[in-house]
Each structure stands twice: as C-alpha cells, then as structure tokens.
Amino acid sequence: MNALRRKLVLPSVVLASLASAVLLAQERDAGDKDSLRTADGVVGELYKLVTFEAGASPDWDKVKSLFLDQAVVVLRTGRDKQSVFSVDGFVDDFVRFSERADVKEKGFTERIVRTKSVIYGDIAHILVLYEASIPGSTRPPQHGVDSFQLVRRSGRWWIVSITNEIVTADRPVPPELKR
C-alpha cells in the first residue's frame, strides 16, 4: 500500500503545485487585464512598459499586445522629419534606441505628466504630455505630446494609432495639456 500511496501522492503534489502556479500567474496578469478595460489604462500601461532600468529591456510582446495589428505610429524623428511605423517597426526603432550605450547602461524613463481624454462610445482620443529621460543623464528631460486613437473591441481597448510631436519654444505645450 505504501508504494501505491507514493505513486498517487507525488502526481497530486505536482498537480497542486502547477495549479497554484497557474493561479498566481492569472492573478499577476489580472492587473494587466484590468488596465486594458479603460482607454486611459491602456495608454498608461504603454508608458510603464517602455520604461526600464539599466541593463533591462521592455517586454516587447506585452507592448505589441496593446495595439491592433494594423495600428500606425507616426513619430517625430528629427527636427523636420516624421517617420511612419507599423507596430513592429515602432518596436524595432525603440529596440535600436534602447541598445545605445548610454541607454543600455542607464535605462530609460518615460512618464505621463498630464492627459486629456475624450471617450465616445467605443472610440477614444487621448492627448498625453509626457517627459522622457535617461536617468543620470546631463541632458534635461524631453517633453512631448502623444496623440492616441483607441477603439474598444471584445471587452478591452486597443491602440489604433499614435502621433507624436516634441515640445519646443516654437511648439509650446498645447492649452488642453496646461494646468
């Protein structure tokens, strides 16, 4: 009987351990799923995901999971230049940026300063004033404005597009994002 009991107990312990691990993973991911239930939550999640400490890198699969497959990202990439990216192109461009020596060694922070949201049914427009910096850098943080378009599908919000502009003396913070 002891041999039979050991044969039954070990698989039961393994199954209980696996079930416990699955439940913990679901609880951990629940926060992510909760953030997808609001348009502002999805936008906030993106900024959290692209912020990383020295020697680390973002979870790019999680970043991609915030976007519709057909999403478009238009970023200011030079004083007089904008670049249009697919989601994969956006991630690839960010990876190249994050592999620069100073960024890899110091990390990167991008935080929301202020938002202005308009939600109408299953569509949303969110303007974000953000601050981006490389921790420990002598350069001051860069301020910019991101304009997000989102859509609600299947019980959650998805990023459809992002357009970006950098705040300059000639392009001050728009009135909607001033205090």
ChimeraX attribute file (.defattr): number of C-alpha atoms within 10 A of each C-alpha:
attribute: neighborCount
match mode: 1-to-1
recipient: residues
	/A:1	6
	/A:2	7
	/A:3	8
	/A:4	8
	/A:5	9
	/A:6	11
	/A:7	11
	/A:8	11
	/A:9	12
	/A:10	11
	/A:11	11
	/A:12	12
	/A:13	11
	/A:14	11
	/A:15	12
	/A:16	12
	/A:17	12
	/A:18	12
	/A:19	12
	/A:20	12
	/A:21	12
	/A:22	12
	/A:23	12
	/A:24	12
	/A:25	11
	/A:26	13
	/A:27	12
	/A:28	11
	/A:29	11
	/A:30	12
	/A:31	10
	/A:32	15
	/A:33	15
	/A:34	12
	/A:35	17
	/A:36	21
	/A:37	15
	/A:38	19
	/A:39	27
	/A:40	22
	/A:41	15
	/A:42	23
	/A:43	24
	/A:44	17
	/A:45	17
	/A:46	19
	/A:47	16
	/A:48	16
	/A:49	16
	/A:50	20
	/A:51	18
	/A:52	20
	/A:53	16
	/A:54	14
	/A:55	12
	/A:56	15
	/A:57	17
	/A:58	18
	/A:59	11
	/A:60	15
	/A:61	9
	/A:62	14
	/A:63	17
	/A:64	17
	/A:65	13
	/A:66	21
	/A:67	21
	/A:68	17
	/A:69	14
	/A:70	10
	/A:71	19
	/A:72	21
	/A:73	20
	/A:74	18
	/A:75	18
	/A:76	15
	/A:77	13
	/A:78	9
	/A:79	7
	/A:80	6
	/A:81	8
	/A:82	14
	/A:83	13
	/A:84	15
	/A:85	18
	/A:86	15
	/A:87	23
	/A:88	15
	/A:89	13
	/A:90	17
	/A:91	18
	/A:92	14
	/A:93	12
	/A:94	14
	/A:95	14
	/A:96	9
	/A:97	14
	/A:98	22
	/A:99	14
	/A:100	10
	/A:101	10
	/A:102	16
	/A:103	21
	/A:104	18
	/A:105	16
	/A:106	19
	/A:107	21
	/A:108	24
	/A:109	19
	/A:110	20
	/A:111	19
	/A:112	18
	/A:113	13
	/A:114	15
	/A:115	19
	/A:116	14
	/A:117	15
	/A:118	13
	/A:119	14
	/A:120	9
	/A:121	8
	/A:122	13
	/A:123	16
	/A:124	21
	/A:125	20
	/A:126	19
	/A:127	22
	/A:128	24
	/A:129	24
	/A:130	20
	/A:131	17
	/A:132	17
	/A:133	20
	/A:134	23
	/A:135	18
	/A:136	11
	/A:137	11
	/A:138	8
	/A:139	9
	/A:140	12
	/A:141	15
	/A:142	14
	/A:143	20
	/A:144	21
	/A:145	23
	/A:146	20
	/A:147	19
	/A:148	21
	/A:149	21
	/A:150	26
	/A:151	20
	/A:152	18
	/A:153	11
	/A:154	6
	/A:155	10
	/A:156	17
	/A:157	25
	/A:158	26
	/A:159	27
	/A:160	21
	/A:161	22
	/A:162	21
	/A:163	18
	/A:164	19
	/A:165	17
	/A:166	19
	/A:167	16
	/A:168	11
	/A:169	6
	/A:170	6
	/A:171	10
	/A:172	13
	/A:173	16
	/A:174	11
	/A:175	7
	/A:176	13
	/A:177	14
	/A:178	11
	/A:179	5
